[in-house]
């Protein structure tokens, strides 16, 4: 039991094809146990030696691979996508997993960071609701090992090398269906003409943040009568189509060191309310003169959307994005919709944090990659539960739907008794999650923001301890 009536493990791994039904049942049980205790090391997640040993045996089976575990979850994700009436964003982004301390695996891992450590570059493709930001799940995950390349590698040789990292964006979208319901959302790393060309002809919609000031033809009309220019320069000349206010949070950004021995650079941003403006126009992007990927010679028709902060405060960097999309942008409403799609890209960053901070995905001490990789797939899906718990606390109907409709009575009773010192029959999902957040340190004051996944996760961990204590007390009573 993981606290919900339909168990987490059954939902995501009940159909896993592992060569034997007993292995699937074991995977479901382990996933439920990890969902109850997502934080800490593996011995903390599976604190019974027999359960931990069973997990290690399962990961050691040749049938239990990264792809086999992920495929079952992927099927469950697409079922949720099919039930969604809104466009679904597929957020693509990469993160590094550091396994430098796993010395026995150094030969099976690639370099990460500035080249001084070993691990995986993980390309995640996360599906979320475009309207609410609700997380559906992973539609793909690629574990990539960087390879050492010769210093004198030519452009043609690099173009043909299948291990080049620019291909991760194409591989991350290769298994997606050709439907306009899906919108691929990517950051600047995806700004290659090869990827843009594939996306334009993919049958899906896409939004990516431009990194380069590419050569363009203005408009989608006959090229003989059109004018040429450059993407950023032209976008900055466009008239304002509309404005709005954006609440900007404070943060400290770190830029990775480019060379060994260098410290990362830090920049601070103050919280403020920014006055934002947007402009848009149809353009055709030309292929680069130096061919670095596999694509044709024809320009591609897209829209450029420029988003920027009007009159930023003194000492603050101006907020500015240049977005490229194949969504038809003919008015402010369409431009604002595209901006909203890109703004939800931060959810995949939260997912990376949930994997590393919440589930400590870099802590398993395996000695070979064939055992580590399926564990990464399993822990990645468990990390989604942390984000989904936050989403459920904010969903429409959370204040009216009874908590007992999705949570086991024991969990609801225990938390309600802790929060109110009495049982309440009308406790809602909203009440349950806000009490859980209070248990995790959220003050529930009117001016406070809704609780985030870290606070809810802390409360969830404490609730598990309370339930375990109650179960132990019941066992003592039975023993007389």
PLY file of the C-alpha trace (Angstrom):
ply
format ascii 1.0
element vertex 480
property float x
property float y
property float z
element edge 479
property int vertex1
property int vertex2
end_header
0.00 0.00 0.00
1.39 3.44 -0.92
-1.35 5.52 0.72
-3.57 5.79 -2.37
-6.38 3.41 -3.32
-4.93 2.68 -6.78
-1.31 1.98 -6.03
1.45 3.96 -7.67
3.35 0.83 -8.69
0.33 -0.83 -10.30
-0.47 2.29 -12.32
3.00 2.75 -13.76
4.50 -0.75 -13.84
1.58 -3.19 -13.78
2.08 -4.00 -17.49
5.89 -4.18 -17.48
7.19 -6.96 -19.72
10.03 -8.52 -17.72
9.84 -12.13 -18.92
8.02 -13.40 -15.82
4.89 -12.13 -14.10
6.55 -12.53 -10.71
9.20 -10.00 -11.69
6.49 -7.52 -12.66
4.76 -8.07 -9.31
8.05 -7.52 -7.52
8.64 -4.29 -9.49
5.15 -3.05 -8.55
5.78 -3.79 -4.87
9.19 -2.07 -4.90
7.74 1.00 -6.66
5.01 1.25 -4.00
7.60 1.01 -1.24
9.75 3.70 -2.84
6.72 5.94 -3.36
6.12 5.80 0.39
9.75 6.68 1.15
11.19 8.43 -1.95
14.02 10.19 -0.12
17.29 8.84 1.20
19.51 5.99 0.07
18.28 2.62 -1.19
18.53 1.04 2.30
16.38 3.93 3.56
13.79 3.50 0.80
13.72 -0.28 1.31
14.51 -0.61 5.00
13.80 -4.34 5.23
16.91 -6.35 4.20
14.73 -8.85 2.33
13.15 -6.07 0.24
16.52 -4.49 -0.53
17.96 -7.85 -1.55
14.94 -8.52 -3.77
15.48 -5.15 -5.46
19.13 -5.92 -6.17
18.21 -9.34 -7.57
15.57 -7.78 -9.81
17.98 -5.16 -11.18
20.47 -7.97 -11.90
18.13 -9.79 -14.30
19.02 -9.37 -18.01
15.31 -8.95 -18.84
15.06 -5.94 -16.52
16.43 -3.09 -18.62
16.07 0.67 -18.62
13.78 0.46 -21.65
11.61 -2.37 -20.28
10.87 -0.43 -17.09
10.33 2.86 -18.89
8.01 1.39 -21.55
5.35 0.40 -19.02
5.33 3.89 -17.52
5.37 5.41 -21.00
2.20 3.51 -21.93
0.48 4.80 -18.78
1.59 8.33 -19.67
0.04 8.12 -23.14
-3.22 6.89 -21.63
-3.32 10.09 -19.56
-2.46 12.13 -22.65
-5.34 10.53 -24.58
-7.75 11.51 -21.79
-6.61 15.15 -21.84
-8.76 17.63 -23.79
-6.07 20.34 -23.88
-2.86 20.44 -25.92
-0.08 18.51 -24.20
3.40 19.98 -23.85
6.38 17.66 -24.16
9.20 19.39 -22.29
12.61 18.28 -23.54
15.75 18.96 -21.51
18.95 17.29 -20.41
20.63 16.98 -17.03
23.81 15.34 -15.79
23.88 12.44 -13.33
27.18 12.27 -11.47
28.56 8.80 -10.67
32.19 9.81 -10.25
32.49 7.77 -7.02
31.58 4.56 -8.91
35.17 3.82 -9.89
34.38 0.31 -11.16
32.04 1.85 -13.77
34.31 4.60 -15.10
34.91 2.65 -18.30
31.14 2.45 -18.93
30.37 6.12 -18.25
31.06 9.34 -20.13
32.59 12.63 -19.04
30.30 15.27 -17.54
30.69 18.87 -16.42
34.02 20.29 -17.52
35.32 16.79 -18.22
36.72 16.02 -14.78
33.89 13.70 -13.63
32.06 10.64 -14.96
28.36 9.98 -15.39
25.42 10.19 -17.79
23.91 13.03 -19.77
20.19 12.27 -19.43
17.74 13.58 -22.02
14.23 13.68 -20.53
10.95 14.23 -22.39
8.23 15.12 -19.88
4.53 15.43 -20.81
2.45 18.08 -18.99
-0.97 19.67 -19.41
-0.57 22.95 -21.33
-3.35 24.64 -19.36
-2.74 23.52 -15.77
0.88 22.35 -15.82
-0.17 18.97 -14.41
2.56 16.37 -14.95
1.50 13.24 -16.88
4.85 11.45 -17.02
7.86 10.64 -19.16
7.38 9.85 -22.83
11.08 9.13 -23.25
14.41 9.14 -21.45
17.83 8.68 -23.04
21.00 7.85 -21.10
23.89 9.25 -23.10
27.61 8.70 -22.54
29.87 11.39 -23.94
32.68 9.97 -26.03
36.16 11.35 -26.50
36.54 12.79 -29.99
39.78 13.65 -31.80
40.77 17.31 -31.76
41.15 17.33 -35.54
37.64 15.98 -36.24
36.26 17.63 -39.38
32.76 19.07 -39.74
31.82 16.24 -42.10
33.08 13.62 -39.65
31.16 15.20 -36.78
28.01 15.37 -38.91
28.16 11.62 -39.50
29.05 10.71 -35.91
25.98 9.18 -34.25
27.20 10.06 -30.74
27.07 13.85 -31.24
24.93 15.46 -28.56
22.86 17.57 -30.96
21.16 14.34 -32.05
19.70 13.84 -28.56
16.96 16.36 -29.37
15.99 14.38 -32.47
16.18 11.05 -30.64
14.03 12.45 -27.83
11.22 13.21 -30.30
11.64 10.21 -32.63
9.10 8.00 -30.81
6.39 10.65 -30.56
3.28 10.40 -32.74
2.62 12.93 -35.51
-0.27 14.81 -33.90
-0.91 18.52 -33.40
-2.10 17.73 -29.88
1.56 17.44 -28.81
3.75 20.53 -28.52
7.51 20.02 -28.21
9.04 22.68 -25.93
12.83 23.11 -25.87
15.46 25.51 -24.60
18.35 27.04 -26.53
20.25 23.76 -26.78
17.76 22.57 -29.40
18.43 25.52 -31.71
19.98 23.60 -34.58
18.64 23.85 -38.12
18.59 20.05 -38.25
16.15 19.89 -35.33
14.01 22.83 -36.52
13.70 21.25 -39.97
12.60 17.92 -38.45
10.07 19.61 -36.16
8.49 21.64 -38.96
7.78 18.38 -40.81
6.97 16.25 -37.73
3.20 16.76 -37.68
3.49 18.21 -34.16
3.71 21.78 -32.94
6.87 23.09 -31.30
8.31 26.06 -29.42
12.02 26.55 -28.84
14.12 29.41 -27.58
16.42 30.76 -30.27
20.12 30.85 -29.52
21.47 32.17 -32.83
20.79 35.23 -34.97
19.97 33.13 -38.02
19.60 34.33 -41.58
15.93 34.70 -42.48
13.56 35.79 -45.19
10.84 38.08 -43.87
7.34 36.66 -44.36
6.11 33.45 -45.96
5.61 34.90 -49.45
7.53 34.43 -52.68
11.25 34.64 -51.90
11.92 36.61 -55.08
9.92 39.55 -53.72
10.79 39.14 -50.03
13.52 40.80 -47.98
16.27 39.01 -46.11
17.51 39.77 -42.63
18.58 38.18 -39.35
16.26 36.69 -36.76
17.08 38.68 -33.62
17.75 41.95 -35.41
14.44 41.76 -37.26
12.49 40.67 -34.15
13.77 43.69 -32.23
12.37 45.98 -34.93
8.82 44.61 -34.65
6.04 46.71 -33.07
4.59 45.81 -29.67
1.54 43.54 -30.02
0.55 43.59 -26.35
1.79 43.92 -22.77
1.23 42.31 -19.36
2.82 42.12 -15.92
4.96 39.19 -14.82
5.93 38.33 -11.25
9.67 37.57 -11.25
11.15 35.64 -8.33
14.59 36.24 -6.89
17.29 33.70 -7.64
21.01 33.10 -7.83
22.12 31.65 -11.14
25.28 29.65 -11.60
27.00 29.29 -14.93
29.10 26.15 -15.33
32.84 26.53 -15.59
34.08 25.97 -19.10
37.55 24.80 -18.07
38.94 22.58 -15.35
39.80 24.43 -12.17
37.51 27.38 -12.87
34.78 28.28 -10.39
31.20 28.71 -11.64
30.09 32.31 -12.09
27.17 33.58 -10.01
24.60 36.25 -10.82
21.81 37.47 -8.54
18.31 38.48 -9.61
15.97 40.46 -7.36
12.26 39.74 -7.08
10.13 42.27 -8.96
7.04 42.80 -11.07
8.22 43.10 -14.66
6.34 44.89 -17.44
6.51 42.49 -20.38
5.85 43.08 -24.09
5.53 40.72 -27.04
5.96 41.01 -30.81
5.66 38.41 -33.57
6.06 37.86 -37.30
6.22 35.06 -39.90
9.71 34.31 -41.22
11.57 31.67 -43.19
14.82 30.41 -41.66
17.59 29.57 -44.10
19.87 26.56 -43.64
23.40 27.52 -42.54
26.12 27.77 -45.16
28.25 25.35 -43.15
26.28 22.11 -43.01
26.64 20.66 -39.49
23.66 18.29 -39.62
21.58 16.21 -41.98
18.93 18.39 -43.61
17.82 19.77 -46.96
18.56 23.07 -48.67
15.11 24.68 -48.45
14.25 27.34 -45.85
11.57 26.46 -43.28
8.46 28.52 -42.53
8.06 29.46 -38.86
6.99 32.36 -36.65
9.33 34.33 -34.42
7.96 35.62 -31.11
10.01 38.14 -29.17
9.26 38.57 -25.45
11.04 41.25 -23.47
10.95 43.35 -20.33
10.15 47.02 -20.83
12.42 49.35 -18.82
14.06 46.87 -16.41
15.31 48.24 -13.06
18.80 49.68 -12.98
21.40 47.00 -12.35
19.13 44.14 -13.48
19.52 42.21 -16.72
16.62 42.63 -19.11
14.39 39.58 -19.49
14.28 38.71 -23.19
13.39 35.59 -25.15
13.32 34.92 -28.87
10.99 32.00 -29.54
10.64 30.00 -32.76
7.40 28.11 -33.39
5.31 26.54 -36.14
2.12 27.55 -34.33
0.29 30.14 -36.44
0.72 33.48 -34.63
-1.61 36.11 -36.07
-2.64 38.09 -32.98
-1.68 38.88 -29.39
-3.73 35.98 -28.01
-1.80 33.44 -30.10
1.55 35.04 -29.21
0.67 35.03 -25.51
-0.34 31.36 -25.77
3.06 30.45 -27.25
4.81 32.37 -24.48
2.71 30.50 -21.90
3.78 27.18 -23.40
7.44 28.09 -23.10
7.01 29.40 -19.55
6.02 25.90 -18.43
9.46 24.61 -19.39
10.58 25.20 -15.78
8.55 22.11 -14.77
11.18 19.82 -16.29
13.81 21.65 -14.21
11.70 20.86 -11.13
11.67 17.23 -12.25
15.47 17.18 -12.40
15.57 18.58 -8.87
13.04 16.00 -7.66
15.24 13.22 -9.05
18.45 14.46 -7.50
17.33 16.14 -4.28
14.10 14.27 -3.60
14.96 10.73 -4.71
18.77 10.99 -4.53
19.06 9.23 -7.87
22.86 9.57 -7.83
23.24 7.59 -4.58
22.79 3.90 -5.67
26.10 2.05 -5.36
25.96 -0.34 -8.31
29.12 -1.71 -9.89
27.94 -2.10 -13.51
25.80 0.00 -15.82
23.41 -2.85 -16.72
22.15 -2.78 -13.11
22.31 0.98 -12.64
20.33 1.92 -15.75
17.02 0.20 -14.84
17.33 1.69 -11.35
17.60 5.15 -12.94
14.38 4.50 -14.88
12.55 3.35 -11.74
13.73 6.25 -9.57
12.91 8.75 -12.34
9.29 7.60 -12.31
9.20 7.67 -8.49
10.41 11.29 -8.66
7.32 12.14 -10.70
5.14 11.29 -7.70
6.62 14.26 -5.85
5.50 16.64 -8.60
2.14 14.91 -9.05
1.35 15.29 -5.35
1.82 19.05 -5.71
-0.38 19.05 -8.83
-3.17 17.16 -7.07
-3.25 19.74 -4.27
-3.91 22.47 -6.85
-6.24 20.67 -9.24
-9.76 21.85 -9.95
-12.20 20.14 -7.61
-9.62 19.49 -4.88
-11.75 21.45 -2.39
-14.89 19.41 -3.07
-13.59 15.89 -3.74
-13.34 13.77 -0.55
-9.81 12.84 0.52
-10.91 9.23 1.05
-11.73 8.97 -2.66
-8.02 8.65 -3.49
-6.25 8.10 -0.15
-6.57 5.14 2.19
-8.67 5.77 5.27
-5.72 5.13 7.59
-3.71 7.97 6.04
-6.64 10.40 6.09
-7.57 9.52 9.67
-4.00 9.83 10.93
-3.35 13.20 9.29
-6.76 14.63 10.22
-6.29 13.63 13.87
-2.85 15.26 13.92
-4.10 18.48 12.30
-7.45 18.98 14.09
-7.23 16.69 17.15
-10.48 15.15 15.91
-11.85 13.30 12.87
-13.72 15.20 10.16
-15.95 13.31 7.76
-15.93 16.07 5.13
-12.16 16.33 4.68
-11.27 17.14 1.04
-8.20 16.47 -1.07
-7.28 20.13 -0.59
-7.55 19.76 3.19
-5.39 16.63 3.11
-2.59 18.20 1.09
-2.53 21.46 3.01
-2.35 19.51 6.27
0.45 17.47 4.71
2.22 20.71 3.79
1.74 22.01 7.35
3.38 18.81 8.57
6.25 19.61 6.19
6.66 23.17 7.48
4.24 25.25 5.38
2.48 27.86 7.55
-0.76 27.99 5.52
-1.06 31.76 5.97
-3.24 33.71 3.56
-0.30 35.56 2.04
1.76 32.37 1.60
2.18 30.85 -1.84
0.74 27.36 -2.41
3.04 24.65 -1.02
5.66 23.28 -3.39
6.67 19.68 -3.89
9.58 19.82 -1.41
7.32 20.91 1.45
4.67 18.32 0.57
7.37 15.66 0.26
8.67 16.44 3.76
5.16 16.17 5.15
4.60 12.91 3.26
7.78 11.45 4.80
6.62 12.44 8.30
3.17 10.97 7.67
4.77 7.66 6.65
6.62 7.61 9.97
3.37 8.31 11.84
1.55 5.50 10.03
4.46 3.12 10.63
4.43 4.03 14.32
0.69 3.37 14.55
1.15 -0.01 12.84
3.94 -0.92 15.27
1.77 0.06 18.24
-1.04 -2.12 16.91
1.37 -5.06 16.66
2.40 -4.52 20.28
-1.24 -4.63 21.35
-1.75 -7.88 19.49
1.26 -9.36 21.24
-0.41 -8.58 24.54
0 1
1 2
2 3
3 4
4 5
5 6
6 7
7 8
8 9
9 10
10 11
11 12
12 13
13 14
14 15
15 16
16 17
17 18
18 19
19 20
20 21
21 22
22 23
23 24
24 25
25 26
26 27
27 28
28 29
29 30
30 31
31 32
32 33
33 34
34 35
35 36
36 37
37 38
38 39
39 40
40 41
41 42
42 43
43 44
44 45
45 46
46 47
47 48
48 49
49 50
50 51
51 52
52 53
53 54
54 55
55 56
56 57
57 58
58 59
59 60
60 61
61 62
62 63
63 64
64 65
65 66
66 67
67 68
68 69
69 70
70 71
71 72
72 73
73 74
74 75
75 76
76 77
77 78
78 79
79 80
80 81
81 82
82 83
83 84
84 85
85 86
86 87
87 88
88 89
89 90
90 91
91 92
92 93
93 94
94 95
95 96
96 97
97 98
98 99
99 100
100 101
101 102
102 103
103 104
104 105
105 106
106 107
107 108
108 109
109 110
110 111
111 112
112 113
113 114
114 115
115 116
116 117
117 118
118 119
119 120
120 121
121 122
122 123
123 124
124 125
125 126
126 127
127 128
128 129
129 130
130 131
131 132
132 133
133 134
134 135
135 136
136 137
137 138
138 139
139 140
140 141
141 142
142 143
143 144
144 145
145 146
146 147
147 148
148 149
149 150
150 151
151 152
152 153
153 154
154 155
155 156
156 157
157 158
158 159
159 160
160 161
161 162
162 163
163 164
164 165
165 166
166 167
167 168
168 169
169 170
170 171
171 172
172 173
173 174
174 175
175 176
176 177
177 178
178 179
179 180
180 181
181 182
182 183
183 184
184 185
185 186
186 187
187 188
188 189
189 190
190 191
191 192
192 193
193 194
194 195
195 196
196 197
197 198
198 199
199 200
200 201
201 202
202 203
203 204
204 205
205 206
206 207
207 208
208 209
209 210
210 211
211 212
212 213
213 214
214 215
215 216
216 217
217 218
218 219
219 220
220 221
221 222
222 223
223 224
224 225
225 226
226 227
227 228
228 229
229 230
230 231
231 232
232 233
233 234
234 235
235 236
236 237
237 238
238 239
239 240
240 241
241 242
242 243
243 244
244 245
245 246
246 247
247 248
248 249
249 250
250 251
251 252
252 253
253 254
254 255
255 256
256 257
257 258
258 259
259 260
260 261
261 262
262 263
263 264
264 265
265 266
266 267
267 268
268 269
269 270
270 271
271 272
272 273
273 274
274 275
275 276
276 277
277 278
278 279
279 280
280 281
281 282
282 283
283 284
284 285
285 286
286 287
287 288
288 289
289 290
290 291
291 292
292 293
293 294
294 295
295 296
296 297
297 298
298 299
299 300
300 301
301 302
302 303
303 304
304 305
305 306
306 307
307 308
308 309
309 310
310 311
311 312
312 313
313 314
314 315
315 316
316 317
317 318
318 319
319 320
320 321
321 322
322 323
323 324
324 325
325 326
326 327
327 328
328 329
329 330
330 331
331 332
332 333
333 334
334 335
335 336
336 337
337 338
338 339
339 340
340 341
341 342
342 343
343 344
344 345
345 346
346 347
347 348
348 349
349 350
350 351
351 352
352 353
353 354
354 355
355 356
356 357
357 358
358 359
359 360
360 361
361 362
362 363
363 364
364 365
365 366
366 367
367 368
368 369
369 370
370 371
371 372
372 373
373 374
374 375
375 376
376 377
377 378
378 379
379 380
380 381
381 382
382 383
383 384
384 385
385 386
386 387
387 388
388 389
389 390
390 391
391 392
392 393
393 394
394 395
395 396
396 397
397 398
398 399
399 400
400 401
401 402
402 403
403 404
404 405
405 406
406 407
407 408
408 409
409 410
410 411
411 412
412 413
413 414
414 415
415 416
416 417
417 418
418 419
419 420
420 421
421 422
422 423
423 424
424 425
425 426
426 427
427 428
428 429
429 430
430 431
431 432
432 433
433 434
434 435
435 436
436 437
437 438
438 439
439 440
440 441
441 442
442 443
443 444
444 445
445 446
446 447
447 448
448 449
449 450
450 451
451 452
452 453
453 454
454 455
455 456
456 457
457 458
458 459
459 460
460 461
461 462
462 463
463 464
464 465
465 466
466 467
467 468
468 469
469 470
470 471
471 472
472 473
473 474
474 475
475 476
476 477
477 478
478 479
